Amino acid sequence: MNLRKIIFLLLISVISCKIQSSHKNDNIEFDKTIILLSKSSENYTKWLYDENTIFIDAYNSENIDSILLIADGIVLTGGEDINPKEYNDTLNIPLCGTINYRRDTLERTIFNYALKSKIPFVGICRGMQMMNVACGGTLYGDIPTQIGNKVTHRNKGEVMHDIYLVDTSSLIFPIKTNTFNVNSWHHQGLNLIADNIRVLARSYDGLPEAVIMKKKIHPYMIAVQFHPERLGNQNIISKTIKKSFYRAIKQHND
């Protein structure tokens, strides 16, 4: 019996999340995959849905250190601007919207654990930005102000724009295609890229749109600036990421 699943059973009474367990002969089956979302929403759970998967919302749970021990996979989700003090740039503070200090701290903790423990990891939008920041990179505080309006990355909501590949990875993008149309809803983005992070795709203003950690550092750590959870389950990028994420989880657990 997997040790993490035993810990999970012991934590059921103290973790503030809903868990659906199957029973057979009055014994709980420990065959579930546990995915930790830094801050959950229905879009993410629908996108990554599998009948054998349990999702835990880290933001609304207690005792994050114990929860991390049972995670098979980790997703840092989209959300508020990251505090520029996290990357030592106070000049960006006036350019930011609402800052969630608690979430910044929580997601750094989650990311650091994923990096150290080699847990399969996906970063979405803010999650890609946190991956870069936590590894020593920086962000643009406001794209229109600092790099211009060649590409519209948001306009009172979600917009669509093209991106092009500058490197290859079948973990995110299907092979034999070099350009894609993706959704966008952000005003910040990666500026200085941290060591050991490879940029895979950019928008036509040069902004990074997909990255991957070098394999010598982590076997499966990918991130995108767009939102695959809102592109639809039949979208080829959404399907590719989901498939590679679950495959990485299986390989990690074997």
Residue pairs with C-beta under 8 A, 6 or more apart in sequence:
1 30
2 30
2 253
4 34
4 69
4 70
4 71
4 72
5 30
5 32
5 70
6 30
7 66
7 69
7 70
8 30
8 34
8 70
9 28
9 30
11 63
11 66
11 67
11 70
12 19
14 62
14 63
15 56
15 61
15 62
15 63
15 66
15 67
16 60
16 61
16 62
17 56
17 57
17 60
17 61
19 54
20 54
21 28
21 29
21 32
22 28
22 29
23 29
31 52
32 52
32 53
32 54
33 50
33 52
33 53
33 54
33 72
33 73
33 246
33 249
34 53
34 54
34 56
34 70
34 71
34 72
34 73
35 48
35 53
35 54
35 55
35 56
35 71
35 72
35 73
35 74
35 75
35 249
36 55
36 56
36 58
36 67
36 68
36 71
36 73
36 74
36 75
36 110
37 44
37 45
37 55
37 56
37 57
37 58
37 75
37 77
38 58
38 59
38 74
38 75
38 76
38 77
38 103
38 106
38 107
38 110
38 127
39 57
39 58
39 59
39 60
39 77
39 79
39 103
40 55
40 56
40 57
40 59
40 60
40 77
41 77
43 227
43 229
43 230
44 55
44 75
44 77
44 124
44 229
45 55
46 229
46 233
47 228
47 229
47 233
47 238
47 242
48 55
48 75
48 229
48 242
48 245
50 246
56 67
56 70
56 71
58 64
58 67
58 106
58 110
59 103
59 106
61 67
64 106
64 109
64 110
68 109
68 110
68 113
68 117
71 119
72 119
72 120
72 249
72 252
72 253
73 119
73 120
73 121
73 122
73 245
73 246
73 248
73 249
74 110
74 113
74 114
74 119
74 120
74 121
74 122
75 121
75 122
75 123
75 124
75 127
76 107
76 110
76 111
76 121
76 122
76 123
76 124
76 126
76 127
76 128
76 130
76 131
76 223
77 124
77 125
77 126
77 127
78 124
78 125
78 126
78 127
78 185
78 186
78 227
79 100
79 103
79 125
79 126
80 97
80 98
80 99
80 100
80 103
80 126
81 96
81 97
81 98
81 99
81 126
81 188
82 99
82 104
82 126
82 129
82 130
82 133
82 139
82 188
83 93
83 96
83 99
83 101
83 104
84 90
84 91
84 92
84 93
84 96
84 139
84 141
85 93
86 104
86 108
86 133
87 133
87 137
87 138
87 139
89 138
89 139
89 141
91 141
92 139
92 140
92 141
92 142
93 141
94 141
95 141
95 142
95 145
95 146
96 141
96 188
97 187
104 130
107 127
107 130
107 134
108 130
108 134
111 121
111 130
111 131
111 134
112 134
113 119
114 121
114 218
114 221
115 121
115 134
115 135
115 213
115 217
115 218
115 221
118 218
118 219
118 252
119 252
120 219
120 220
120 221
120 245
120 248
120 249
120 252
121 131
121 218
121 220
121 221
121 222
121 223
122 222
122 223
122 241
122 245
123 129
123 130
123 131
123 221
123 222
123 223
123 224
124 223
124 224
124 227
124 228
124 229
125 185
125 186
125 224
125 225
125 226
125 227
126 186
127 223
128 190
128 208
128 210
128 211
128 223
128 224
128 225
129 139
129 188
129 189
129 190
129 225
131 197
131 211
131 213
131 221
131 223
132 138
132 139
132 190
132 193
132 194
132 197
132 211
133 139
133 194
135 194
135 195
135 196
135 197
136 194
136 195
137 190
137 191
137 192
137 193
137 194
137 197
138 190
138 191
138 192
139 188
139 189
139 190
139 191
140 146
140 147
140 188
140 189
140 190
140 191
140 207
141 188
142 187
142 188
143 153
143 186
143 187
143 188
143 189
143 205
143 207
144 187
147 205
147 206
147 207
148 205
150 204
150 205
151 161
151 203
151 204
151 205
151 207
152 159
152 161
152 184
153 159
153 161
153 184
153 185
153 186
153 187
153 189
153 203
153 207
154 184
154 185
154 186
154 187
157 185
158 183
158 184
158 185
158 227
158 230
159 183
159 184
159 185
160 181
160 182
160 183
160 184
161 181
161 182
161 184
161 203
161 204
162 179
162 180
162 181
162 182
162 203
162 204
163 179
163 180
163 181
163 182
163 201
163 202
163 203
163 204
163 209
163 210
163 226
164 178
164 179
164 180
164 201
164 202
164 204
165 173
165 178
165 179
165 200
165 201
166 199
166 200
166 201
166 202
167 198
167 199
167 200
167 201
168 175
168 200
169 200
169 210
169 212
169 222
170 240
170 244
171 212
171 220
171 222
171 240
171 241
171 244
171 248
172 200
172 201
172 210
172 212
172 222
172 224
172 237
172 240
172 241
172 244
173 180
173 200
173 201
173 210
173 237
173 240
174 236
174 237
174 240
180 201
180 237
182 209
182 224
182 226
182 231
182 237
183 226
183 227
183 230
183 231
184 203
184 225
184 226
184 227
185 227
186 225
189 207
189 208
189 225
190 199
190 207
190 208
190 211
190 225
193 199
193 208
193 211
196 213
196 214
196 216
196 217
197 211
197 212
197 213
197 214
198 211
198 212
198 213
198 214
199 208
199 210
199 211
200 209
200 210
200 211
200 212
201 208
201 209
201 210
201 224
202 208
202 209
203 209
207 225
208 225
209 224
209 225
209 226
210 222
210 223
210 224
210 225
211 222
211 223
211 224
212 221
212 222
212 223
213 221
213 222
219 248
219 251
219 252
220 244
220 245
220 248
220 251
220 252
222 241
222 244
224 237
224 241
228 235
228 237
228 238
228 241
228 242
229 238
231 237
231 238
232 238
233 239
